[in-house]
Amino acid sequence: MKRRFPKPEVEPDAPEVPIAPTINVALLLVLFFMMSAPMIYHSGITISAPSLKKASGQKKETEVKVNVHITEEGQILLNNESVSEEEFPQLLAELLARSTSRIVIVSADENVPHQSVVTILDLAKQKGALKLALLKRKRGKRK
């Protein structure tokens, strides 16, 4: 009688790799990069809306205000006086040096490009502004 041996099971060439953990890691990496990307482009400019304070004499009379308005024509009004783009940085620095609160309030006409406003905000921060505020003016009114 001939003895028969059981046939050995044929092993596949490559072992099967579980794909679910690999997909989980890939999705976690995508999620991590999506959440950390905005931090890379953070500009450091913080903007706050101006708040109304009680009129209880807390405000100093010698306080120098810095109001900047950009018209649709690209004209810059510094405290309601027209200034050229060349002299604006110097005048802004002088006003901020005399101001105790160093707050710059920026407003713009409706059709002014956002880049113009951001440029003014950035310049004000460079010249020493501690706080920046955006002001929305009512239509048809210009002080």
C-alpha positions as CSV (number, residue, x, y, z in Angstrom):
1,M,0.0,0.0,0.0
2,K,1.2,3.3,-1.0
3,R,1.2,6.0,1.6
4,R,-0.3,9.3,0.7
5,F,0.8,12.6,2.2
6,P,-1.6,15.5,2.3
7,K,-0.9,18.2,-0.3
8,P,0.7,21.2,1.2
9,E,-1.2,24.4,1.0
10,V,0.2,26.8,-1.5
11,E,1.1,30.1,0.1
12,P,0.5,33.2,-2.0
13,D,3.6,35.1,-3.3
14,A,2.9,38.2,-1.2
15,P,1.2,38.3,2.1
16,E,-2.0,40.3,2.3
17,V,-1.6,43.7,3.9
18,P,-4.5,45.1,5.8
19,I,-5.5,48.3,3.9
20,A,-7.9,49.8,6.5
21,P,-5.1,51.1,8.9
22,T,-3.2,52.6,5.9
23,I,-6.3,54.5,4.8
24,N,-6.9,55.7,8.4
25,V,-3.3,57.1,8.6
26,A,-3.7,58.8,5.2
27,L,-6.9,60.4,6.2
28,L,-5.5,61.6,9.5
29,L,-2.5,63.2,7.7
30,V,-4.9,65.0,5.3
31,L,-7.0,66.2,8.3
32,F,-3.8,67.4,10.1
33,F,-2.6,69.4,7.2
34,M,-6.0,70.9,6.5
35,M,-6.2,72.1,10.1
36,S,-2.7,73.4,10.3
37,A,-2.6,75.2,7.0
38,P,-4.4,78.4,8.2
39,M,-1.8,78.8,10.9
40,I,0.9,79.1,8.3
41,Y,-0.8,82.1,6.7
42,H,-1.7,83.9,9.9
43,S,-0.8,87.6,9.4
44,G,-0.7,88.8,13.0
45,I,-3.2,91.6,12.3
46,T,-6.1,91.5,14.7
47,I,-9.1,93.8,14.1
48,S,-11.7,94.8,16.6
49,A,-14.8,96.7,16.2
50,P,-14.8,100.1,18.0
51,S,-16.8,100.1,21.2
52,L,-18.7,102.9,22.8
53,K,-17.4,103.9,26.2
54,K,-19.4,105.7,28.8
55,A,-19.0,109.5,28.7
56,S,-17.8,109.6,32.3
57,G,-14.7,111.7,31.7
58,Q,-12.4,108.7,31.1
59,K,-11.4,110.0,27.7
60,K,-8.5,112.5,27.7
61,E,-8.9,115.7,25.9
62,T,-5.3,115.5,24.5
63,E,-5.9,112.1,22.9
64,V,-4.9,112.2,19.2
65,K,-7.3,110.3,16.9
66,V,-6.1,108.4,13.9
67,N,-8.9,108.0,11.3
68,V,-8.1,106.8,7.8
69,H,-10.6,106.7,5.0
70,I,-10.0,105.4,1.5
71,T,-12.2,106.8,-1.3
72,E,-13.3,105.0,-4.4
73,E,-10.8,107.1,-6.4
74,G,-8.0,105.8,-4.3
75,Q,-7.6,109.0,-2.3
76,I,-6.5,108.7,1.3
77,L,-8.1,110.9,4.0
78,L,-6.2,111.0,7.2
79,N,-8.4,112.6,9.9
80,N,-10.6,113.9,7.1
81,E,-7.7,115.7,5.3
82,S,-6.5,114.5,2.0
83,V,-2.9,113.2,2.0
84,S,-0.7,111.8,-0.8
85,E,0.4,108.2,-0.7
86,E,4.1,109.3,-0.4
87,E,3.5,111.4,2.8
88,F,0.9,109.2,4.4
89,P,3.4,106.8,6.2
90,Q,5.3,109.7,7.8
91,L,2.1,111.5,8.9
92,L,0.6,108.3,10.2
93,A,3.8,107.6,12.3
94,E,3.7,111.1,13.7
95,L,0.1,110.9,14.7
96,L,0.6,107.5,16.3
97,A,3.6,108.8,18.2
98,R,1.4,111.5,19.8
99,S,-1.5,109.2,20.5
100,T,-1.7,107.5,23.9
101,S,-4.0,104.7,22.8
102,R,-2.5,104.1,19.4
103,I,-5.8,103.0,17.8
104,V,-6.2,103.4,14.1
105,I,-9.7,103.4,12.7
106,V,-9.9,102.5,9.0
107,S,-12.9,102.9,6.7
108,A,-13.3,102.7,3.0
109,D,-15.9,103.4,0.3
110,E,-17.9,100.4,-0.9
111,N,-16.0,99.7,-4.2
112,V,-12.5,100.0,-2.8
113,P,-10.4,96.8,-3.3
114,H,-9.7,94.8,-0.1
115,Q,-6.0,94.9,-0.9
116,S,-6.0,98.7,-0.4
117,V,-7.5,98.3,3.1
118,V,-5.2,95.5,4.1
119,T,-2.2,97.6,2.9
120,I,-3.3,100.5,5.1
121,L,-3.8,98.1,8.1
122,D,-0.4,96.6,7.6
123,L,1.3,100.0,7.3
124,A,-0.5,101.1,10.5
125,K,0.8,98.1,12.4
126,Q,4.3,98.7,11.1
127,K,4.2,102.3,12.2
128,G,3.3,101.4,15.8
129,A,-0.5,101.0,16.0
130,L,-1.5,98.8,19.0
131,K,-5.2,98.3,17.9
132,L,-6.9,98.4,14.5
133,A,-10.6,98.8,13.9
134,L,-12.6,98.7,10.7
135,L,-15.5,101.2,10.5
136,K,-18.4,100.8,8.2
137,R,-19.7,104.2,7.2
138,K,-23.3,104.8,6.2
139,R,-23.9,105.5,2.6
140,G,-24.0,109.1,1.5
141,K,-22.4,110.3,4.7
142,R,-18.9,111.5,4.8
143,K,-17.6,113.5,7.7
